[in-house]
Amino acid sequence: MKIPSEASLLRIFIGESDKVDGKPLCEVLVQEARRQGLAGATVLRGFLGFGANSRIHTTKVLRLSEDLPVIVEIVDRKDRIEAFLPLLDKLIDEGLITLEDVRVIAYRHNSDR
């Protein structure tokens, strides 16, 4: 797949404990992005953060959180990302979603594997 140099980056900030039909929301988002043929998705797990409710989520031993911050990042052409957005409205009850223009420098895979 070829991504144009001008693309969009979708960032979805959710909690580790967020679920959809018993499945982790981050997994549902990645699987759906793959099903829709988007260029790629990455899930990042945070070790400290807070959101709209101002509650701290941390990995510190004395305050071990069961709901650490998670960010799902997806990059693709702007039109393909925008087509993905209505799904987010259905799946995400709380969190933050951002969209920004990015310049893709490289998007490669090893075809020998």
C-alpha positions as a printed Julia matrix, in Angstrom:
113×3 Matrix{Float64}:
   0.0     0.0    0.0
   1.23    3.48  -0.82
   0.48    6.41   1.47
   0.79    9.9    0.02
   3.35   12.14   1.69
   0.51   14.28   3.05
  -1.62   12.12   5.37
  -3.59   12.25   8.6
  -2.74   10.97  12.07
  -5.67    9.87  14.2
  -4.98    9.62  17.94
  -7.47    7.97  20.25
  -6.87    8.4   23.99
  -8.75    5.79  26.01
  -8.33    3.71  29.15
  -6.84    0.25  29.35
 -10.0    -1.1   30.97
 -12.36    0.21  28.25
 -14.22   -2.67  26.62
 -16.61   -3.38  23.75
 -18.66   -6.57  24.15
 -16.08   -7.83  26.66
 -13.08   -7.2   24.36
 -10.46   -4.5   25.0
 -11.46   -1.39  23.07
  -7.92   -0.85  21.78
  -7.96   -4.32  20.19
 -11.37   -3.7   18.62
 -10.1    -0.43  17.14
  -6.96   -2.03  15.67
  -8.89   -4.97  14.25
 -11.46   -2.67  12.68
  -8.74   -0.44  11.21
  -7.17   -3.55   9.66
 -10.52   -4.8    8.4
 -11.11   -1.44   6.7
  -7.68   -1.65   5.06
  -6.08    1.31   6.81
  -2.3     1.58   6.47
  -1.49    0.71  10.07
  -2.3     1.16  13.73
  -0.21    1.17  16.89
  -1.3     0.96  20.52
   0.81    2.73  23.13
   0.37    2.08  26.85
   1.04    5.0   29.15
   2.45    4.76  32.64
   1.01    8.04  33.94
  -1.83   10.32  32.9
  -5.19   11.89  33.63
  -8.19   12.79  31.56
 -11.37   14.83  31.74
 -12.21   13.57  35.24
  -8.72   14.62  36.52
  -8.16   11.2   38.14
  -4.48   10.16  38.02
  -3.73    6.78  36.45
  -0.27    5.48  37.27
   1.91    2.37  37.39
   3.44    3.36  40.73
   3.42    0.37  43.08
   1.58    2.13  45.9
  -1.12    3.42  43.55
  -1.34    0.64  40.98
  -3.99    1.62  38.45
  -6.13   -0.92  36.68
  -6.97    1.64  34.02
  -3.73    2.96  32.57
  -3.86    5.4   29.66
  -3.8     3.91  26.16
  -3.27    5.72  22.86
  -4.24    4.19  19.54
  -2.52    5.87  16.59
  -3.61    5.35  13.0
  -2.04    6.98   9.92
  -3.49    6.93   6.43
  -4.87    9.2    3.73
  -7.18   11.89   5.06
 -10.27   10.52   3.29
  -9.7     7.0    4.68
  -9.24    8.31   8.23
 -12.38   10.45   7.95
 -14.34    7.39   6.8
 -13.21    5.63  10.01
 -14.43    8.43  12.32
 -18.15    7.47  12.49
 -17.17    4.1   13.98
 -15.41    5.88  16.84
 -18.59    7.69  17.78
 -20.31    4.32  18.16
 -17.51    2.6   20.12
 -16.04    5.27  22.4
 -18.04    6.43  25.43
 -15.26    8.46  27.01
 -11.83    9.55  25.89
 -10.2    12.05  23.57
  -9.86   11.84  19.8
  -7.52   14.1   17.85
  -6.75   14.42  14.17
  -3.77   16.15  12.63
  -2.08   16.51   9.29
   1.27   14.72   9.03
   4.0    14.34   6.45
   4.91   10.7    5.79
   8.64   10.3    5.27
   8.71    6.52   4.75
   6.28    3.6    4.84
   8.09    0.36   4.04
   7.96   -3.33   4.7
  10.43   -6.12   4.1
   9.06   -8.06   1.13
  11.55  -10.92   1.74
   9.63  -12.16   4.8
